[in-house]
Amino acid sequence: MARCSIQVPDSGGSHNPAAVQLTFDRTLLRELVEEVLREAFSALDWPAGRIALDEAEAAQACGVGRHVLRDLRLSGAIKAQKIGRKFVYTRNDLLAALRFNHGGKDQQ
């Protein structure tokens, strides 16, 4: 069963909200983050009938600058396909990059 605990140290009678410590079960926290990401991407205004977005559209959908996606693509952190002169990103490309980046930070 997932656990969450809240510890409030005894501060001699004075309540200091900054002293509150939250401890989350690692599995619970991972599930929560994944659920939030799923909800966020399901709410994306993905254009009907489109299977991919160009770099500018994908950057706007993710809320980042176009150069951020370009740099991630060049470093290999995100997958994209080149069609003609444009690089395009599928919804799965974007989700995979988020999962990969989250997993890398989680393993510190």
N, C-alpha and C positions, 0 to 999 in steps of 0.2 A: 504494500500500500504506500502511496506517495505521502511524503511528510513535509510539513512546513512548520517551523517553530519561530516564536518571537521571544527574545530575551530582553528584559528591561533590567539593567544592573541597578542594585540598590545604591542610591546616591545620597543617602543620609537624609531622606525626607524631601529633598527637592527633586522635582521631575524635570529631567533634561531630555527633550525629544531627540536630540542629536545622539544620545547614548543608546538608542534602541538598535538592536542587532537582529536582522532577519536571516534565517538560515533555511535554504531550500534544498530539497533532495535534488541531486543533479539530473536524474531521469525526469522528474517532474518539470524542472526548468526547461530542459530540452524539448519536452512535449509541448509546453506552453509556447515557446518561441516558434516551433514548427507550426502550431495551430494559428498563431498570429500571422505568420508569413502566408499560410494558405488563405486566410481570410483577406489579407491585404491584396494578394494577387487575384483572388476571385472577384474583388471589387474593382480591379483595373478596368478602365474603359478600353478594352481590346476591340479594335474595329471589327465589326461583323464581316465574316467572309475572308478575313486576312489570316494567313498562316505565319506571317513574319512581318517585322517592322524594320525600317531602315535605322541607321545609327541614331539619327536625330530623334525619330519617333520613340525608339526604345529608351533613349536617355530621358526623354520627357516622361515616359510612362514610369520609369524608375525614380524620377525626381532628382536626377544627377545631370551634370553637364556632359555634353557630347564627348569632350576630351577624356572624361573618366572612363566611359565605355571603350573608347579607342585605346587608352593605355592598358586597360584590363585585357582587351583582345590581343594587343601586341605582346603582353607578358605571358599570355597563355592561360590567364585566370578565368576567361570567359570564352565560350565557343561562339563562332559566328560563321556564316557562309557568305562567300562572295558570289554575287549574281550580277553579271555585267561589271559595272564600275562601283557598285555599292556593296557594302557589307550589311547583311540582314541578320536579325536575331529572332528566334522563335521564343515563345513563352517558356518552353522547356529549357532553352539555353539560359534564359534569365534565372529561372528557378534553380537550375543546377549550379549556377555560379553563386547564388545566395547560400545554398546548402554547403557548397565546398568552402566558401569563405567562413561560414559559421563554424563548420567542423574544424577548420584549421585553427581558429582562435580558441575553440573549446578544448583543444588538446594541449594547452600550455602547462 
